[in-house]
Structures are given as structure tokens and as C-alpha cells.
Amino acid sequence: MTIQAIAHPAEEGGYWAEVPALPGCVTQAETLEDLKVRLAEAVEGWLLADAERVVDDKQALTLMVTV
């Protein structure tokens, strides 16, 4: 899976990044190399948390999609 992230220089040094497709999925690091590692961890955590979300709609169907 490949997903776009936007990296920004942090005012205090280092970088922070956001994943526009995943609201609230953000992370920070001192180097771009570390930022890429943390982004992968943040995306994985976001997706796992979303997969555990309970939908309160008796007619809804849960579908699992591998990308």
C-alpha cells in the first residue's frame, strides 16, 4: 500500500507530517528518515484503530479490502 503524506519543517526543529486521507493521522521526527518510519507506524496504527470501530447500523455490511 502506498499513501501520500505531507511533511512540514517544525518550528522547533525536525519535521512533522500529516496524512490527508486519514484524518488525525500525524507524527513528528528529527530527520526525514525517522519521519518515514514514524509515518508507517502512524498509518498502521490509524488503520488498526479504524478497523476496530463499531458501526451502529444493523443494515451495514463490513467489507475487508486489501490494497
Backbone as a ProteinNet text record, in pm:
[ID]
protein_1_A
[PRIMARY]
MTIQAIAHPAEEGGYWAEVPALPGCVTQAETLEDLKVRLAEAVEGWLLADAERVVDDKQALTLMVTV
[TERTIARY]
84.5	0	89.1	53.8	123.9	23.2	61.2	-29.7	49.8	-9.9	57.3	59.4	172.5	187.1	252.5	222.8	280.3	370.7	500	596.9	617.4	628.6	648.5	768	849.5	952.9	884.9	932.1	876.2	949.2	877	936.2	1051	1039.1	1139.7	1251.4	1247.3	1345.1	1281.7	1342	1286.8	1170.4	1083.6	972.1	847.1	732.7	606.9	537.7	451.7	384.1	239.7	160.3	18	-17	-119.9	-169.3	-310.6	-325.7	-456.5	-571.9	-545	-651.8	-698.4	-620.3	-652.8	-661.8	-779.3	-793.9	-734.3	-650.7	-589.6	-462.7	-421.5	-300.1	-181.2	-109	6.7	119.1	241.7	356.3	468.3	576.6	690.9	820.2	931.4	1062.8	1170.1	1292.1	1404.2	1458.8	1451.5	1503.8	1395.7	1415.4	1319	1319.2	1434.6	1443.3	1359.6	1374.6	1293.9	1146.4	1119.3	980.7	910.9	979.1	920	885.7	973.6	947.3	825.8	823.1	710.3	580.2	587.4	466.4	409.2	494.4	446.5	378	437.8	378	246.2	240.7	118.4	5	35.9	-66.5	-116.6	-24.6	-64.8	-154.7	-116.8	-198.2	-334.9	-338.5	-465.1	-557	-502.3	-583.3	-631.5	-547	-588.9	-699.5	-685.8	-788.6	-919.9	-913.4	-1034.1	-1101.7	-1021.8	-1076.9	-1155.5	-1121.5	-1189.4	-1314.2	-1338.1	-1452.8	-1581.9	-1676.2	-1805.9	-1905.2	-1971.1	-2070.9	-2207.6	-2281.9	-2413.1	-2522.6	-2516.7	-2615.7	-2638.8	-2752.3	-2781.4	-2784	-2803.3	-2807.8	-2670.8	-2575.7	-2442.6	-2367	-2285.9	-2202.6	-2057.3	-1976.4	-1835.2	-1761.5	-1684	-1606.5	-1458	-1375.5	-1231.2	-1169.9	-1086.4	-1025.4	-874.7	-805.2	-658.7	-611.3	-523	-471.4	-326.2
-117.4	0	123.8	219.8	347.5	456.9	550.5	658.8	788.3	897.4	1027	1089	1143.3	1219.6	1352.5	1454.8	1587.5	1618.2	1644.3	1675.4	1826.1	1875.6	2018.4	2035.4	2139.2	2168.3	2215.4	2166.4	2207	2331.9	2422.8	2547	2521.3	2418.1	2386.9	2297.4	2267.8	2179.2	2046.2	1975.3	1848	1869.4	1770.9	1772.9	1716.3	1753.5	1687.9	1655.7	1556.5	1515.1	1477.5	1491.2	1456	1369.8	1288.1	1203.8	1252.7	1331.6	1392	1292.3	1172.5	1073.1	1010.3	1029.8	970	1081	1137.1	1249.6	1220.1	1312	1296.6	1214.5	1163.7	1082.1	1175.2	1202.8	1292.6	1232.2	1277.2	1233.1	1335.3	1315.4	1406.4	1329.9	1388.9	1327.8	1432.6	1401.1	1492.6	1489.4	1374.2	1362.5	1309.1	1332	1279.2	1126.9	1067.3	920.6	866	925.1	883	915.4	1024.6	1062.7	956.4	902.1	796.9	673.1	636.8	521.9	550	667.8	702.7	717.2	763.8	771.3	633	537	399.8	347.8	374.6	330.9	402.3	532.3	609.6	561.9	536.6	488.4	350.8	262.7	130	139.7	222.2	240	297.9	396	457.5	353.2	273.4	171.8	63.8	22.4	-77.9	-24.2	100.3	160.5	173.7	211.7	227	92.4	-12.7	-146.6	-197.2	-147.2	-189.9	-107.5	-4.2	83.3	4.8	25.7	-42.3	49.4	-4.3	71.8	35.7	136	114.4	126.4	37.1	33.5	-113.3	-164.6	-307.7	-350.6	-256.4	-291.1	-277.9	-221.8	-201	-334.1	-344.2	-461.6	-419.6	-501.9	-475.7	-550.4	-478.1	-536.9	-513.6	-613.1	-600.7	-594.3	-493.8	-473.1	-469.6	-547.6	-547.5	-464	-371.3	-282.7	-314
0	0	0	-79.8	-83.1	-53.2	34.1	70.4	80	40.4	40.1	179.6	216.2	340.3	304.8	380.9	360.8	479.9	451.7	557	565.1	688	713.4	806.9	786.6	885.6	1015.1	1128.3	1257.5	1306.2	1369.8	1419.8	1516.8	1596.9	1698.5	1645.7	1516.1	1454.9	1419.9	1329.2	1285.2	1190.1	1184.9	1090.4	1155.9	1101.1	1135.3	1003.3	1005.1	882.2	910.7	807	813.5	693.2	709.7	600.9	570.2	463.3	434.6	421.9	372.4	353.5	484.8	592.4	721.6	826	848.7	941.2	1079.3	1125.3	1256.5	1257	1142.9	1135	1113.6	1222.1	1219.9	1302.6	1275.6	1353.7	1338.8	1412.8	1404.6	1427.1	1380.5	1399.6	1373.1	1413.1	1393.7	1250.4	1183.5	1048	954.8	824.2	727.1	726.1	746.8	752	868	985.9	1101.3	1079.6	1010.8	984.8	900.4	801.2	717.5	800.4	893	980.1	1067.5	1126.8	1214.2	1137.4	1013.7	932	907	876	855.2	980.8	1096.7	1224	1249.7	1219.3	1241.9	1151.5	1026.1	932.4	976.1	1012	1058.4	1181.4	1276.3	1397.3	1366	1275.8	1237.7	1174.8	1083.6	1015.2	1111.4	1204.9	1303.5	1392.9	1436.4	1522.4	1446.4	1319.4	1239.9	1215.3	1199.7	1176.2	1296.8	1415.4	1537.6	1568.3	1488.3	1510.7	1492.6	1580.8	1574.4	1503.5	1402.6	1328.3	1383.3	1424.9	1484.8	1378.8	1281.5	1174.2	1139.7	1176.3	1159.3	1012.3	919.6	778.1	710.8	781.1	722.7	711	608.7	587.2	603	667.3	679.8	569.8	493.2	384.8	411.6	393.4	410.4	271.2	246	115.6	131.6	53.3	53.5	-64.4	-35.6	-140.3	-165
[MASK]
+++++++++++++++++++++++++++++++++++++++++++++++++++++++++++++++++++

